[in-house]
Amino acid sequence: MKSGGNKDMPNTLIQSDVTLEPFDSIIRKFKSGEYIVSVYGLGHVGAPIASAWLRAGVTVIGIDKSAKVLENTRKGMTHIPEPMVNETFTNGLNNNKLLVYDDPIQASHNSKLKMICVPVLIRKNKADLGAVREVALAIGSGLKRNDVVSIHPSVPPGTTEKFLIPLLEKSSGMRAATDFFVIYNPERIYEGRAIFDIEEAHPGIVSSNDDYSLDLAEKLFGLIYKKGIVRILGIKTAEAEKLFEGVYRDVNIALANELAKFSERLNIDFWEAKKAANSQNFCHIHDPGIGVGGACIPIYPQFILDVATRNKINCRITKTARTINNDMPSYSLNNALKMLPRKVIRKSKITILGLAFRGGVSDTRLSPTYDILKELTRLKIKDVIVHDPLVKEDSLISKFKNVELINNIDYAVTNRDLIILATNHQEYLRLNTSVIGQTPIYDGRGYLNPDNFKKNLYRGIGRPIQP
């Protein structure tokens, strides 16, 4: 087998003493159930990926650290409200295609392809790879010759080569690209349509540091990516590619936020200007907003900045964009509070519409609403309601005194002094003057139609400020 020929790839090795199974035989065995895929982590990434394999007719082992998640999976349920996942899990269980394991080492031993789908969190602006470490050691302990390991979360460039592969080699006693194969396949999903994104929306990115693994990745992941495969020889490049996707969006959101603030000062309707500007094919101005949340866009730039700092690289645009977007909750809240007489702010009854980081999902990770709550707490405002139609309970809310999380929209907007829209849930489009009465509303997403409210009671990001 030929190596990739890249001197920067220390794990690219020559395999000469092992007979490799033909690709068509490998694919046939996955389709027949002789070879099994194990998915480590059944969360926002793992549950849809496991579903995609099941929908392709492949047998899947589901494994998760949470006993509750495993219990739900055995019932054909997922805690992630993604379309088609529950149905797919139920069908998989009924057809004996979905197996649920408690033992991660046994799951590795009984599977051919082991997929690492655990989250990579951020701690002090650095990647927290603790979950990846735990899973890698378990996989390595059950690893067999010619097995395949793939990793799917977004990680800093160099993570697979310098962190994951050494762990697998140490725990298995074998060598990557000689005894087993490593693939990086970054997830490219959008919550609320994850299975569609895997199967239909985007080509899959597959990468490895040697030719054989890359060819195998293309054949194997071609079973679930109907849009095709993009090959990258060099895992570090693919790791960077995934982060570039998020940084592009973060930078463009920051630009939109800057232009929205510019428009407000000049009494310009940003949204009208944006719509006209984007009619030019090369212009793609994003939407501004009260903040950037979720486990993707706010985190990827920090991975880039951390690696850049360690390598003495000045990524000024990326850093500036993060600063602009991090400041948006405070900026938006200040504008919202200007709708109230200063002397009554502390005694005001304030409702925040939306706890999820964006509309249509129940995911609250890094939601800008938390930043708003912190500021309201600092201002000693004691009557705060948070409404969200999709978030039924939230452990972080309990940490804020005098904050109540409810699901009744009519209660949330009745007899309040100020309403702040923080999340663009579709349910909020029904709001108008007849619903909220004389309560002022600040539209932190530019989501509502200003004509549905009395002009002196509506203010929104990027909207002309009414006298």
PAROTOR-161407 format. One record per residue (C-alpha): residue in three letters; chain; x, y negated, z negated. Coordinates in pm, 1 decimal. Each point is the difference from the previous one (the first is absolute). Layout:
   r c     east    north       up
 ALA A        X        Y        Z
...
//
This chain:
   r c     east    north       up
 MET A      0.0      0.0      0.0
 LYS A    127.7   -348.2     83.6
 SER A     31.5   -259.3   -270.2
 GLY A   -133.0   -353.0     34.9
 GLY A    352.9   -128.6     51.9
 ASN A    -38.4   -297.4   -239.5
 LYS A    300.8    -56.1   -226.5
 ASP A   -223.5   -177.7   -254.1
 MET A   -198.6    316.6    -63.6
 PRO A    191.3    207.4   -256.6
 ASN A   -275.7    263.4    -16.3
 THR A     11.4     78.0    371.1
 LEU A    154.8    347.0      2.9
 ILE A     68.7    263.4    262.1
 GLN A   -201.9    319.8    -26.4
 SER A    177.0    289.2    165.0
 ASP A    -58.5    312.2   -209.9
 VAL A   -379.9      7.6    -21.1
 THR A   -241.7    117.7    266.7
 LEU A   -265.3   -266.0     41.9
 GLU A   -359.4     96.0     64.9
 PRO A   -144.2   -129.7    329.7
 PHE A   -229.3   -300.5    -36.8
 ASP A   -297.7    170.3    163.9
 SER A     26.0    283.0   -253.5
 ILE A     10.2   -246.0   -291.2
 ILE A   -305.8   -189.2    126.7
 ARG A   -188.3    324.5     61.3
 LYS A     64.1    113.3   -356.8
 PHE A   -124.6   -329.8   -143.9
 LYS A   -318.0     33.0    203.5
 SER A    -50.3    361.9   -107.8
 GLY A     53.1    -71.7   -370.3
 GLU A    322.0    199.0    -31.1
 TYR A    183.9   -326.1    -62.0
 ILE A   -151.2   -242.2   -251.8
 VAL A     29.4   -373.6    -61.3
 SER A     27.0   -116.6   -362.2
 VAL A    -97.4   -358.9    -77.9
 TYR A    149.3   -148.7   -316.4
 GLY A   -221.6   -281.7   -122.0
 LEU A   -370.9    -14.0     87.9
 GLY A    -45.0   -374.1    -24.3
 HIS A    -49.3   -277.1    254.5
 VAL A    254.6    157.6    236.7
 GLY A      0.0    369.5    -85.3
 ALA A   -376.2     61.4      5.0
 PRO A    -48.0   -133.1    356.5
 ILE A    315.0    176.7    124.6
 ALA A   -113.0    329.9   -153.5
 SER A   -336.6    -55.9    168.7
 ALA A    162.7    -60.5    338.3
 TRP A    185.7    333.8    -21.8
 LEU A   -316.2    181.1   -107.2
 ARG A   -190.0   -154.3    290.9
 ALA A    276.3    132.4    228.6
 GLY A    -65.6    352.2   -129.8
 VAL A    312.4     26.7   -216.9
 THR A     -0.8    152.9   -348.4
 VAL A     86.7   -255.1   -268.5
 ILE A    113.7     25.8   -361.0
 GLY A   -103.7   -304.0   -202.4
 ILE A    210.6    -90.6   -301.8
 ASP A    -23.5   -300.0   -231.5
 LYS A    134.7    -96.9   -341.0
 SER A   -347.0    -97.0   -121.0
 ALA A   -211.4    284.6   -138.5
 LYS A   -311.0   -206.8     73.0
 VAL A     95.8    -37.0    366.0
 LEU A     56.9    374.5     30.2
 GLU A   -332.6     70.6   -170.7
 ASN A   -180.5   -228.4    244.4
 THR A    182.8    152.5    297.1
 ARG A   -115.6    347.0   -102.6
 LYS A   -354.2   -139.8     19.1
 GLY A     58.1   -144.4    345.7
 MET A     21.1   -353.5   -132.7
 THR A    257.3   -276.6      2.4
 HIS A     36.8   -304.7   -223.7
 ILE A     96.3   -195.2    312.2
 PRO A   -316.4   -123.3    174.5
 GLU A    116.6     72.6    353.4
 PRO A   -247.9     98.0    272.0
 MET A      3.2    371.8     92.3
 VAL A    240.8    110.4   -275.6
 ASN A   -262.5    160.5   -224.9
 GLU A   -161.9    178.3    293.3
 THR A    337.8    123.9    122.6
 PHE A    104.7    121.4   -345.1
 THR A   -330.5    183.1    -43.3
 ASN A     29.3    169.9    338.0
 GLY A    360.9     90.5    -73.0
 LEU A    -95.0    165.1   -326.8
 ASN A   -287.2    190.1    161.1
 ASN A    229.1    124.8    278.1
 ASN A    287.3     85.1   -236.4
 LYS A    212.5   -254.1    183.0
 LEU A     43.5   -233.2   -298.0
 LEU A    189.0    147.2   -293.9
 VAL A     51.0   -193.3   -324.6
 TYR A    310.4     67.7   -209.6
 ASP A    103.0   -107.5   -348.0
 ASP A    361.1    115.7     42.6
 PRO A    204.1   -226.0    231.1
 ILE A    286.8    248.3     26.6
 GLN A   -232.7    279.9    106.1
 ALA A   -160.9   -233.7    251.9
 SER A    342.3    -60.8    151.4
 HIS A     82.8    370.8      7.5
 ASN A   -328.0     87.4    173.2
 SER A     13.3   -270.7    266.7
 LYS A    208.9    -64.1    309.2
 LEU A    -48.8   -378.5     19.7
 LYS A     10.9   -198.0   -324.5
 MET A   -137.3   -355.1     26.1
 ILE A     94.2   -258.0   -262.8
 CYS A   -295.4   -239.6    -24.8
 VAL A     47.7   -137.7   -351.5
 PRO A      2.6   -378.9    -45.6
 VAL A    316.3   -207.2    -13.8
 LEU A    -71.9   -278.7   -245.1
 ILE A    191.0   -317.4    -73.4
 ARG A    163.9    -87.2   -330.1
 LYS A    187.1   -327.4    -49.7
 ASN A     -3.4    -52.6    378.8
 LYS A    171.0    335.4     59.5
 ALA A   -141.3    326.6    132.3
 ASP A   -104.2    242.9   -272.7
 LEU A     82.9    341.5    143.8
 GLY A    -86.1    197.3   -312.6
 ALA A   -290.6    186.9    158.7
 VAL A    208.3     87.5    306.2
 ARG A    277.5    134.0   -223.9
 GLU A   -238.2    222.2   -195.0
 VAL A   -157.2    145.2    313.2
 ALA A    333.5     44.6    179.8
 LEU A    145.2    205.8   -285.5
 ALA A   -307.2    224.2     -2.5
 ILE A      6.3     43.1    377.0
 GLY A    371.0     78.0     -5.4
 SER A    -53.3    269.8   -262.5
 GLY A   -240.4    182.2    233.3
 LEU A    172.7    -80.7    328.7
 LYS A     79.9    281.1    246.0
 ARG A    232.1      9.2    298.1
 ASN A   -140.0   -175.1    309.7
 ASP A   -271.5   -173.6   -201.0
 VAL A    -95.0   -357.3     84.4
 VAL A    -34.4   -293.3   -241.8
 SER A   -164.5   -324.0    108.5
 ILE A    -35.4   -326.6   -190.2
 HIS A   -278.8   -250.5     71.0
 PRO A     -9.9   -300.7   -235.7
 SER A    168.8   -326.9     93.8
 VAL A    348.2    -13.4   -149.4
 PRO A    309.0   -223.4     18.5
 PRO A    233.2     86.1    290.2
 GLY A    246.7    267.2   -105.9
 THR A   -230.5    166.9   -253.1
 THR A    -38.1    330.3    184.5
 GLU A    372.7     38.5     71.5
 LYS A    139.5   -126.0   -329.8
 PHE A   -272.4    104.4   -244.3
 LEU A   -234.5    270.6    128.8
 ILE A    236.9    227.0    191.7
 PRO A    259.2     23.5   -281.9
 LEU A   -279.1     96.0   -243.2
 LEU A   -128.3    270.9    233.0
 GLU A    348.8    135.3     59.8
 LYS A     85.0      3.7   -370.2
 SER A   -322.8    169.3   -111.0
 SER A     -4.7    254.4    283.9
 GLY A    369.7     77.0     33.4
 MET A    -38.3    -41.0    377.2
 ARG A     99.6   -264.8    253.7
 ALA A   -224.2   -225.9    203.5
 ALA A     10.8     49.1    378.5
 THR A    174.7    333.4    -56.4
 ASP A   -230.3    196.1   -229.9
 PHE A   -311.1   -219.0     -2.7
 PHE A   -128.2   -301.6    192.5
 VAL A   -101.5   -348.3   -112.8
 ILE A   -241.3   -230.4    180.3
 TYR A   -115.7   -353.5    -74.6
 ASN A   -353.1    -71.7    120.3
 PRO A   -124.7   -335.1   -139.2
 GLU A   -372.6    -23.9    -60.3
 ARG A   -177.5   -261.2    213.2
 ILE A   -347.0      1.4   -150.0
 TYR A   -251.5   -269.1    -88.6
 GLU A   -219.3     78.9   -298.2
 GLY A   -356.6     73.2     95.9
 ARG A     91.9    157.4    333.9
 ALA A    307.9    205.6    -86.9
 ILE A    -86.7    322.0    183.4
 PHE A    -89.4   -194.6    313.3
 ASP A    331.2   -184.6    -18.6
 ILE A    194.9    325.8    -24.5
 GLU A   -186.1    178.9    276.5
 GLU A    -95.5   -275.1    242.2
 ALA A    117.4   -354.2    -69.9
 HIS A    380.8      6.6      8.0
 PRO A    280.3    222.9    124.2
 GLY A    183.0    180.3   -276.6
 ILE A    357.6   -100.6    -82.0
 VAL A    229.5    300.1    -50.2
 SER A    367.8    -19.4    -77.7
 SER A    290.3    214.5   -104.8
 ASN A    378.3     -9.3      3.4
 ASP A     51.7    296.1    233.3
 ASP A   -141.2    100.4    335.5
 TYR A   -158.8    328.8   -103.2
 SER A   -192.8   -149.9   -292.5
 LEU A   -119.3   -285.0    220.0
 ASP A   -120.9    237.7    272.2
 LEU A   -173.8    212.3   -263.6
 ALA A   -162.6   -310.2   -150.9
 GLU A   -136.3   -105.0    336.7
 LYS A   -154.6    342.0     63.7
 LEU A   -132.4     42.8   -353.0
 PHE A   -151.8   -343.3    -59.1
 GLY A   -137.5     -1.4    349.9
 LEU A   -268.4    228.4   -143.4
 ILE A   -159.2   -289.3   -190.1
 TYR A    107.1   -317.2    185.7
 LYS A   -217.0     -2.7    311.5
 LYS A    128.0   -344.0    100.8
 GLY A    347.0    144.1     50.8
 ILE A    336.8     -5.4   -172.6
 VAL A    273.7   -263.8    -23.7
 ARG A    338.2    168.0    -53.5
 ILE A    281.2   -164.8   -196.8
 LEU A    338.3    167.3    -38.4
 GLY A    120.7   -146.8   -327.1
 ILE A   -224.3      3.9   -307.1
 LYS A    132.1   -331.6   -129.6
 THR A   -132.8   -170.6    311.9
 ALA A   -346.8    149.6    -50.3
 GLU A      0.3   -104.0   -365.3
 ALA A     73.7   -356.6    111.1
 GLU A   -265.0     13.5    273.4
 LYS A   -272.5     71.4   -253.2
 LEU A    104.8   -292.0   -219.0
 PHE A     18.3   -229.2    303.7
 GLU A   -369.4     65.2     64.5
 GLY A    -91.6   -132.4   -345.1
 VAL A    247.7   -288.9      0.4
 TYR A   -138.6   -118.3    334.3
 ARG A   -346.2    -23.3   -151.0
 ASP A    121.1   -160.4   -322.8
 VAL A    191.1   -269.6    187.3
 ASN A   -293.5    -73.4    229.5
 ILE A   -243.4    -17.0   -292.2
 ALA A    235.9   -247.6   -165.8
 LEU A      1.4   -207.2    318.7
 ALA A   -380.6      4.6      2.4
 ASN A     -7.6   -106.1   -365.4
 GLU A    235.5   -287.0     72.9
 LEU A   -206.4   -116.1    298.3
 ALA A   -321.5     33.4   -203.2
 LYS A    138.8   -227.8   -271.0
 PHE A    119.3   -241.7    267.6
 SER A   -350.3     -1.8    148.8
 GLU A   -165.9    -66.3   -334.5
 ARG A    212.7   -307.7    -62.3
 LEU A    -89.5   -142.0    342.1
 ASN A   -368.7     97.9    -26.7
 ILE A     36.7    241.5    293.1
 ASP A   -195.2    322.9     36.7
 PHE A    284.9    254.3     11.0
 TRP A   -232.8    281.0    107.2
 GLU A   -122.0   -186.4    305.1
 ALA A    356.3    -94.8     94.2
 LYS A    117.9    358.6    -53.6
 LYS A   -274.2    145.3    219.3
 ALA A     90.5   -233.3    283.0
 ALA A    374.8     57.7    -42.1
 ASN A    -41.0    377.2      6.9
 SER A   -176.6    -19.6    335.4
 GLN A    354.1    -36.8    138.3
 ASN A    136.8    350.0     53.7
 PHE A    330.7    -58.4   -178.7
 CYS A   -151.9   -153.6   -314.0
 HIS A   -107.1    230.9   -283.5
 ILE A    -55.6   -217.9   -307.1
 HIS A   -115.7    215.1   -292.9
 ASP A   -263.2    -81.6   -262.9
 PRO A    100.1   -201.4   -307.0
 GLY A   -133.1    100.0   -338.6
 ILE A     -2.7    -20.9   -376.0
 GLY A    283.6    251.7    -22.9
 VAL A    161.0    308.0    154.7
 GLY A    -65.1    322.6   -189.4
 GLY A     17.4    373.8     43.7
 ALA A    287.1    244.1    -22.3
 CYS A    146.1    -88.4    341.0
 ILE A     37.4   -357.7    121.1
 PRO A    115.7   -156.2   -330.8
 ILE A    248.1    281.9    -61.0
 TYR A    176.1     58.3    331.3
 PRO A    165.2   -344.4      8.9
 GLN A    137.5     64.3   -349.3
 PHE A    163.1    321.7    122.4
 ILE A    160.3   -196.9    282.9
 LEU A    112.0   -278.5   -235.5
 ASP A    146.2    245.8   -251.5
 VAL A    206.5    176.9    265.9
 ALA A     97.4   -337.1    150.9
 THR A    122.4   -131.4   -335.2
 ARG A    212.3    307.8    -61.6
 ASN A    152.6    -39.4    345.5
 LYS A     42.1   -379.9    -27.8
 ILE A   -249.1    -71.3    278.7
 ASN A   -211.3   -316.8    -15.7
 CYS A   -355.8     79.5    113.0
 ARG A   -134.3   -353.1    -45.8
 ILE A   -322.9     30.3    199.0
 THR A   -103.0    319.4   -176.9
 LYS A     74.6   -153.4   -340.2
 THR A   -180.4   -326.0     75.4
 ALA A   -308.0    185.3    122.8
 ARG A    -16.8    196.7   -323.8
 THR A     22.6   -321.7   -201.1
 ILE A   -280.3   -163.0    198.7
 ASN A   -230.0    300.2    -31.7
 ASN A     75.2     50.7   -369.2
 ASP A   -104.5   -360.8    -64.1
 MET A   -340.3     31.1    169.6
 PRO A   -204.1    121.7   -301.6
 SER A    112.8   -299.2   -204.6
 TYR A    -49.6   -241.4    289.0
 SER A   -349.0    132.3     71.4
 LEU A   -107.2     -3.9   -363.9
 ASN A    115.8   -359.1    -40.1
 ASN A   -211.2   -100.4    299.6
 ALA A   -298.2    191.8   -134.4
 LEU A     22.2   -164.6   -341.7
 LYS A     -4.3   -343.3    165.7
 MET A   -365.9     69.7     72.7
 LEU A    -68.6    -31.1   -374.3
 PRO A     26.9   -308.1   -222.5
 ARG A    338.8     25.0   -169.9
 LYS A   -139.7    -44.2   -349.4
 VAL A   -229.9    304.7     26.0
 ILE A    240.3    248.9    162.7
 ARG A     89.7    181.6   -320.8
 LYS A   -367.2     51.7    -88.1
 SER A   -101.4    107.7    351.2
 LYS A   -156.8    332.0     94.4
 ILE A    196.5    130.6    298.6
 THR A    -73.2    291.4    230.3
 ILE A    262.0    160.1    223.3
 LEU A   -141.3    198.0    289.1
 GLY A    226.9    292.8     77.5
 LEU A    258.3    203.9   -189.2
 ALA A    117.8    220.1    290.0
 PHE A    298.2   -140.3    185.6
 ARG A   -205.5    -23.5    321.4
 GLY A   -351.6     54.1    123.2
 GLY A   -150.0    340.9     60.1
 VAL A    226.0    192.2   -240.5
 SER A      6.6     72.4   -372.6
 ASP A    378.9    -20.3    -26.7
 THR A    102.9   -264.2   -254.9
 ARG A    376.7     42.0     16.4
 LEU A    175.5   -340.3    -20.9
 SER A   -330.4   -176.3     57.4
 PRO A     29.7   -381.3    -11.5
 THR A   -302.1      1.5   -232.0
 TYR A    230.8    110.1   -281.7
 ASP A    215.4   -309.7     58.2
 ILE A   -310.5   -217.9    -19.5
 LEU A   -104.7    168.5   -324.7
 LYS A    343.2    -60.7   -150.3
 GLU A    -27.6   -369.7     80.7
 LEU A   -355.4    -23.9   -134.8
 THR A    120.7    167.3   -320.3
 ARG A    281.9   -252.9    -25.0
 LEU A   -255.4   -278.8     37.9
 LYS A   -201.6    158.9   -285.8
 ILE A   -316.4     36.4    206.5
 LYS A   -211.4    243.6   -201.8
 ASP A   -291.1     94.7    225.4
 VAL A    119.2    180.1    313.2
 ILE A   -190.6    256.8    203.8
 VAL A    164.6    211.2    269.2
 HIS A   -236.8    161.2    248.7
 ASP A     89.4    269.4    248.2
 PRO A   -247.7    224.7    184.2
 LEU A    251.6    283.4     36.5
 VAL A    206.9    -11.2   -320.3
 LYS A   -201.7    158.0   -279.4
 GLU A    266.2     -8.6   -272.1
 ASP A    353.8   -127.4    -36.3
 SER A    247.7     55.5   -281.6
 LEU A    185.8   -327.0     57.6
 ILE A   -312.3   -212.6    -45.1
 SER A    -21.1    108.9   -363.8
 LYS A    331.3   -173.1    -63.9
 PHE A   -161.6   -338.1     65.4
 LYS A   -207.5   -137.1   -285.8
 ASN A   -341.7   -141.6     81.8
 VAL A     -0.6    154.9    350.2
 GLU A   -287.4    225.3    105.4
 LEU A     -2.1    227.1    308.7
 ILE A   -349.6     50.0    142.4
 ASN A   -165.1    136.6    314.1
 ASN A   -323.8   -203.3     -4.1
 ILE A     46.3   -284.1    249.2
 ASP A   -314.6   -187.8   -102.5
 TYR A    110.4     -8.2   -363.0
 ALA A    351.1   -103.0    104.1
 VAL A   -112.4   -313.0    185.1
 THR A   -285.4   -114.6   -225.8
 ASN A     47.4   -284.5   -249.8
 ARG A    371.2    -39.1     72.0
 ASP A    205.0   -317.6     27.2
 LEU A    237.8    115.3    273.1
 ILE A     23.2    293.5    240.8
 ILE A    330.7     98.6    160.1
 LEU A     -1.4    245.0    291.4
 ALA A    323.8    197.5    -21.0
 THR A    -80.1    307.9    211.3
 ASN A   -168.6      9.5    339.1
 HIS A   -250.1    276.2    -77.7
 GLN A   -280.2     14.4    255.7
 GLU A   -254.4    -10.4   -281.6
 TYR A     89.2   -365.1    -63.9
 LEU A   -116.9   -116.0    341.8
 ARG A   -353.8    -16.6   -135.0
 LEU A     90.9   -286.0   -231.0
 ASN A   -147.6   -341.4     71.0
 THR A   -148.8   -294.6   -186.0
 SER A   -328.0    181.7    -65.0
 VAL A    195.4    278.8   -177.1
 ILE A    249.6   -200.8   -205.7
 GLY A   -202.9   -317.4    -46.2
 GLN A    200.3   -307.8    -99.9
 THR A    311.7    193.8   -100.5
 PRO A    314.6   -115.3    183.5
 ILE A    180.5    275.1    191.5
 TYR A    363.1     19.8    107.3
 ASP A     58.5    229.1    297.9
 GLY A    351.1    135.8    -45.6
 ARG A    -14.5    202.3    321.0
 GLY A   -170.5   -238.9    239.5
 TYR A   -253.1    280.6     28.6
 LEU A   -331.4   -173.8    -54.3
 ASN A   -190.6   -229.4    233.5
 PRO A     28.2   -352.1   -145.6
 ASP A   -334.4    -90.5    159.5
 ASN A   -173.4    238.7   -243.4
 PHE A     85.7   -225.9   -293.9
 LYS A    -51.7   -360.9    -95.9
 LYS A    302.2   -189.4    124.9
 ASN A    100.4   -139.1   -338.6
 LEU A    -25.7    347.6   -160.1
 TYR A    222.8    192.4    241.8
 ARG A    376.0    -11.1     33.2
 GLY A    213.3    255.1    181.0
 ILE A    357.7     68.5     91.6
 GLY A     87.9   -178.2    322.5
 ARG A   -334.0   -181.6      8.7
 PRO A    -39.2   -378.4     20.3
 ILE A    -50.1   -141.0   -347.6
 GLN A   -348.0   -149.4    -22.9
 PRO A    -36.9   -338.6   -169.7
//
